[in-house]
Amino acid sequence: MANNKPKTREEIIRQDMQDLHKLGYAQQLFREMGGFSNFAISFSIISILTGAILLYGYGLGFAGPIINTYGWPLVSFFVLCIAASMAELASAYPTAGGLYFWAHRLGGHRWAWVTAWFNMLGQIMITAGIDFAAAIYIAGAFNRIVGTNFDTTNTMTVVIVMIIIMIPQMLINIFGIRLTAKLSDFSVWWHIGGVAIMVLLLVLFGKFKNEFGFLFQSQVTVNPNDIAYEFAAGPFTFDSIMMKIPGMAGLYATGGLVLAFTLGLLQAQWTYTGYDASAHVAEETVMARLNSAWGVFLSVAVSSIVGYIMLLTLTLHIPNGLAGIADVVAGENSPAVLYVVYQNFDVRIFSDIIAIIIGVAMWLCGLSSITSMSRMWYAFARDNGMPGSSLIKQIHPQLRTPVWAIVITCTLAVLLTVYSVVYSVIVAVSTTALYLAYGIPIYLNLRNKLGKKGEYTTPKTAPWSLRGFGPVINVIALLWIVFITILFSIPPNELAGWSIIILGVFMFLYWKLDAGKRFTGPSPADEAELRRIETELAKLAHSAD
């Protein structure tokens, strides 16, 4: 007679540890996250109240209302294909630093090393972009609500505010995954509840109400041709090199609405970054093979629906219709969403409530981004893949968190904001680098599957499986990644393109001169060694008590 008694939490965790041992790693981090918490951390990093809000004016300026009406669902569809492809891999290989490990198993240590470096850069830049923008937003919100006079155009002022908001984010990550998980859970309800409050207040009390047909109108307020011939790098301005490529000047001169709409897709695309976090915390997740996979996929799916409702509501309440878009996207009225909100309410408290909701959401987004970033760096350092690995891979024996990985990555994120004061460039670099890291293991899995060689996902190896639809979904995902890599490397994001090229040259030289001579990828230990590591860590924790 079959035993259908459900497994206890302890039995499930033991199975998770056995799965991790099969991948060659010891259980060094606390396994505390449930399925909802795993989903919550990716949902919080996507943060529709961060990316979609901060770049609302960016997209609206390029194409008008249709960038939200058509652009958001268009990008959502392709990102869901990418998320589904990644979720299947997360189910097969539930380990921290997932993308890097996936690439190693599917294509070897060279592919793994390249994936890791793109992921490392993307994680740093996404955190820098989130908290730098949050600093601008929060300082601006204080100016509106309290009457302070922070200069949000001054880089050093913004960096100081950024450091102030990052310190508690860093400390919370250091002092344990339990509090981080609880705040991530809270963040889900804060985002969904916050959007609901924003929508209700605008619908019930907003002064400006555009007709439904307004959603399907277009207007190019920011002409790509006007901003294509120069790009900024910190305090320096350079003439565009890419615009000298034959045909580029003609494309930008005649591209019109189609080109403007396409460039405006960055608003949605950057919002959909960071959902690999569910894979990065797999070693801290209970029933990781299923929960990490669902975390990756559902974070995108839920964000797509809630974000669409929010964007359409905001667009329907733009003051003065098409004629008012120029005011909404004007630099002196940034951030654009706050301008829309404060123009819509005679009762000041309604505007302040929405401003506070968005500010807290951005802080929670930054908190989750640090969690994902530090786990990815820890995982790569654990296999000695970067300079300073011996320090970065250290786990605090009592807190069981990668303290140095958290401190070092947060410091680098702050320093990177000095590299570029052009926010859209930070956004484009992080988007491009992360999606290249997403695309490599998807490509390797598809290559192996079609060639029936090496490892690849099957319903047996990946409980969360795309089955026969996998190859088609993988191809769609890869084509979209190629498209956005090109799109977000050309003017007005030319600096992002050169940054990726410079990174590629650096990686090539570093590999040839140093890393290629010593890096062999993950080196799985045998069962006895894994148990020795876990026993030793437990003894250190006990002595620390």
N, C-alpha and C positions, 0 to 999 in steps of 0.2 A: 504494500500500500504506500503510495507516494506521500511524502511529507510536504504539505502545502503551507506549513506554518511560516509566516513572514519572518524575514531575517531581522534581528535586532540591530540597533545602530552600531553596536560594538562589532557585530559580525560583518556588517557592510564595510565598516572602516578597515577591518582586517583584510577583507577582499580587496579594497582599494590599495592597501599597503602591498599585498601580493602582486597586484597589477603593476605597481610602481617598481617593485623589486624585479619583475620580469623585464622592465625597461632599463634596469641597471642602476637605480637610484635608491638611496635610503630615505626613510621618512624623517626628515629633519624639521619641517615646518609643522605647526599645529594644524590638524585637519578638523576645522570647526565649521566651515561654510556649508549650508544646505543649498538646495537647488535655487530657492528664491534669492538668496544672498549672492550666489554666483551670477545669476541673471542681473541682479541689481547693480553689481559693480560695472558691468558693460553698459547697461542702460544709463547709469550715472555719468559715464565718460562720454557717451554719445551726447547726452544732455541737450535735448531740444531747446531748453531755456538758456543754452550757452551758444552753440554754433549757429543755430538758425536765427537767434536773436541778434548776436553780434554782427553777423553778415547779412542781416535783413536789408539794410540800406545798400550794401554792395550789389546784391542780386537785383533789387528793385531799380537801382540806378541804371543798370545795363539794359534791362528788357521790360520793366514795368510789371504790372500785376501777373502776367502770364508766367513769369519766372517761378512763382509760387504755385499757380494753378496747374501748370503742365510740368515745370521743371522738377518740383519735389517728387511727384509720383514716378516720373521717368527715372530719376536717379535711384529712388527707392527700389524699383524693380531690379535694376542691375546689381545694386548692393545686396539685395536679398539672395541673388544667385551666388555672389561671392561669399556671403555669410553661410549659406547652405553648404558650399564646397568646403569651407573651413570647419564647419560644425562636424562634418563627417570625419575629417582628420583629427579633430579634438577628441572624438569618440574612440578612435583607434589608438591614439597616443596621448593619454591624459597625464601630461607632465608639465611642470613650470617651464616658461620660455618656449612654449609649444611650437611656434613656427620654426624656430631654429632646429629643434629636435626632429620635427617632421621632415624637414629638408635633408637632415643627415640620414634618416632611415630610408628615405625615398631616393636620394641622389648622391649621398656621400658627403665627406667632410668639407669639400670645397664649396658645394652649394650651401651647406649649412653655415659656413663662415660668412658668405655673401649675404644670406638671408638675415643673419644675426646683426650684421653691421647696418643694413638698411632699417631693420627693426629698432636697433639702438638709437639711431639718428631720429627716426620717426617718433619714438617714444619721448625723447628729450624735447624735440621741437613741438610736439603736441601739448606737452605739459607747459612748456614755455609760452606757447600761444594761448592756452587756456588761462593761465594765471596772469600773464601780462595783460590780456584783454579784460580779465576780471578786475584787475587793478584799475584800469581806465574806467570801467563801468562803475565800480564801487565808489571811486573818488568822485566821478560825475554825479552819482546818485546822492552822495553826501552833500555835494554842492546844492542840489535841488531840494533835498529834504531838510537839511540842517542849516543851510546857508553858508557853508564853508567856501573857500576859494582855492581849492586845489587846481594847479595848472596841469590839466590832463594832456597838454601838448608837449610838456617837458619830460624827456625820457628818464632822467634821473629821479624826478618826482614819482613817476609811475613805477620805476624799479624799486624804490623804497617802499611804496605801498604793496607791491608784489611780494617783497620779502616779508612784510608784516603779515600778510594773509597766508603765506606759505609756512611760516614757523609752526602754527598749530596743526596744519595739515601734516607736516613732517613728524611732529611729536606723536600725533595719534597713530600714524603708521608704525612708528618705532615701538610704541607701547602695546602693540598687540593686534592680532587679526580679529579678535572678538569685537572690540569697539569699532574697528573699521567696517566689519560686516554689518553691525547694527546701524551705523550711520549710512551705509549703502542701502540697506533695507528702507530706512527712513527717507532716503533721497528719492526712491521710486514714488512713494506716496506724495512727497513734497512736489515733485515734478508734475505728476498727474493732477493732484489737487490744485497746484498753482495754475496750471493751464485752464482747469475748469473755472477757477475764480476769475482769471483774466477774461475768459470768453463770456462768462455771465455778466461781469461788470460792463464790458463793452457793449454787449447786446442790449442790456437793460438800461444803461445810463449813458452810453456813448453819444456825443452830440452829432458826430458825422456818420452818416449811414449811406454808403454807396449802393447803387442798384446791383443786383446779382450779376448782371452782364458786365459789370466793371471788372470782374475777375478774369474775363477773357480778352481784355484790351491790352495793348502793348504800347510802350513808349521808350525810346532810347534817350535817356537823359545824359548818361555818361557815354560818349562815343569812344569805342576802343581805339579808333584812329587818332584821337586827340591825346591819348596817354601811352602810345605805343613806342614812341621814338626815344624815350629816355627811361632809365631805371636808376633807383637809388640804392646805395649800399652804405648804411650808416649815414654819415654826414656828407658822403660823396655822391655825385651824380655823373652817370656815364651815358654816352650815346648808345642806342640799341645796336647790337651787332646782328641780331636775328632779323631785324627789319631790312638789312642789306642783302638778305638771301633773295634771289630772283623770285618774283611773284608775291612775296610777302606784303610789300607796300600796296600792290594792287588788291590783294585780299582784304587788307584792313580798310582800304579806301572804299571798296564796293561791298564789303561783307554785310553791312547794314544790320538789320534786326537779327538775322540768323546767327551771325558771328557774335553779336552782343548777347543774345540768349545763351549761346553755347558757353561763352566765358562766364556768364552769370551762374552756371551750374555749380561753380565752386562753393557757393553758399550751402547747397544741400550736401555736396560731396564731402566737405570738411566736417560737417555735422556728423556724418556717418564714419567716424574714425574711432579707433580705440576699443572696438568690440572684441578684439583678440584678448582683452583682459580676462575673459572667462576661461580662456585656455591657460593664461599665465598663472592663474590661481588654482589650477586643477589639483595640485598637491595639497591644497588646503580645503578641498571640496569633498564632501561625502557623496558617494555614488558618482564619481567623477566622470565615468565613461558616458553617462547620459546627461547629467546635470551641466557639465561644461559645454557639451554640444548644444543643448537647449538654450543655455545662457547666451552663446554666440548668436544663434538664430533669432530667438525671441526678442533680444534687446533691439535688433534692427526692426523686426516686424511691429512691435508695440510702438517704437519711436516713430515709425512711418505714419501710423494712424493718428496718434496724439499730436505729432508735429504738424500734420496736414490741417487738422482742425484749427490749431493755433494760428498758422500762417494765413489761412483763408479769412479767419475772423479779423486779424490785424489789418489785412488788405482791404476788407470791406469797410474799415473805419479810418482809412487814410483821409486826412482833412482835405477838402476841396478837390477830390478826385484826381484826374490826370494832371490838372494844373498845379496840384499841391505836391506832386512827387519831388519836384526840384527842391522844395523846402525840406522835405523829409530826408533827403540824401545829402543835404548841404553839410559841410564839415562842421560849421558852428552849431548845428543842431544834433550832432552825434552824441550818443547812439540813437539811431533812427527810431527804434522802437519806443524809447522813452519820449521822444518828441511826439510820436503818434499818441501815446498814452496820455501825456500831460495836456495835449491839445483837446482831448476828448472829454475831460471831466471838469465840471465847475466845482465839484466837491473834491478838494485837494487830497483828502485822505484816501480816496480810491486810487489815485495815481501813485501815492506813496506806498500803498499796500502792494501794488504790482511791482514797483521798483524794488522793494525789499524781497519779494518772492524770487525775482530774477537774480538778485545779488546773492542770496543764500544758495540758490541752485548752482550758480557758477562756482562758489566756494566748494560745494559738495562734489562738483565735477572735477575740480582740481585735486581734491582729496583722493578720489578713486583713480585718477590718472597717475598719481605718485605711487599708489599700490601696484598698478600694472607695470609701470616703468621699472620700479625697483626689483620686482620679481623677475622680469626679463633679464635685467643686467646680472642679477644673482645667478640665474640659471646658466648664462653664457660664461660667467666667471668661474662657476663650479667646474666647468670643463676647460679652464685656463685659456679662454678664447680672446682675452683682451689684456692690455697693460694694467697692472695693479690687481690682477685676479685674486691673488692671495689675500688681499684685504677685502675686496668687494664681496667675496663668497662667504665671508665669516657670518655665522649665525650666533646671535646672542643666546647663551645657554639657558637663560631663564625666560626671556621674552619670546624666544624662538622666532625672531624676525631678523632679516638681513639689514642690520643697522647701518653699516657702512655703505651698502648699496643705496639705501634711502638718502643718506646725507650727501654722498657724492653726486648722485643724479640730480638732486634738488639744486645743488650748487651750480652744476653745469647748466641746468635749465635757466637759472637767473643770468648767468654769464652770456648765454646765447641771445638774450633779448637785447644785449648791447650790439650784437652783430648786425641786426637789422631792425630799424624802427618802422619799417613798412609792414604793417600787420598782415596784409594780404599775402606778402611773400612768405612770412613765417607759416601761414596757413597752407600755402601751396607746397612748400618744401615738406612739411609734415605729412600732408596728404599723399604726395608722390612717393616719398620714402616708405611710408607704411604700406601703401598698396603694392609697391614692388615686393616688399616682404610678404604680403599676403599672396601675391601671384606666384612666387617661385614654388612653394610646396604644392599649390594647386596644379601648376604645370607638370611637376614631377610625378604627381599621382596620376594625372591623366595620361602622361607619356608611358608610364609603367603599365597602366591598365590596358591601354590600347595595344601595347607591344607584348603583353603577357610576360613581362620580365620584372624581376626584382619584387619589392614589396609594393602593395597598393591596397586600397580599402576595399573590403567586401562586407556583406552583411554579417559574416562570421567574425571578422576582426573589428568591425565598427558597429556596435548595436544601434547607433543613430546613423542609418544608411540611406543614401539616395537611390540605391539599387540601380535599375536600368536607366533611370533618368540622369545618373551622375555625369556621364561624358558630355551630354548636351549642355547641362547646367555649367559644367566646368569650362566648356568652350565659350559660352556667353560671358562668364565671369572674366576669363582671360582677355577677350576682345575689349571689354569695357576698361580693364586695367591699362591695356596698351593705349587706348583712346585718351583716358584722363592723364596718363603720364605725359603724353605729347601736349595735350591741351593746357595743363597747368605748368608747363615749362616755357611757354611762349609769352610775348607781351600781352598784358601788363605785368606778368609774373616771370619776366625773363631772368631776374636774379635767382629765382627758384630753380630754373633750368640750369643755369651755370653752377649753382650750388651742388646739384645732383651730379653734374659732370665732374666738378672738382672732387667730390666725394669718391666717384668712381676711379679717378686717377689715383687718389690717395690710397684707396683700397688695393688697387693693382700693385702699386709700389710697395706698400706695407706687406702684402702677401709675398711678393717676390724677394724682398730683402730680409724679411724676418718670419712672419707668421707661417708661411708655407713650409718653412724648414722644421717647425716644431709642432704645429697644430694638427692633430689627428682626429678631432671631433670628440664626441662623448665616448668615454671609455668605461663601459659597464663593469661594475664590480661583481664578484660572486656573492652568493647568498651569505656566506660566513662573514665576509667583509662588511656587507650591508648591515647585518645584525650587530657587528662590532661597533660600527659608527653610531647606530641608534642607541646601543647600551651605553657607550661613552658619553653621548649627549645627555642621556637621562641621568647619569652620575653627576655631570657638571651642573645640571639643573638642580639636582638634589642638594649638592654642596653649596650652591648659590643661595638656596633657601635657608 
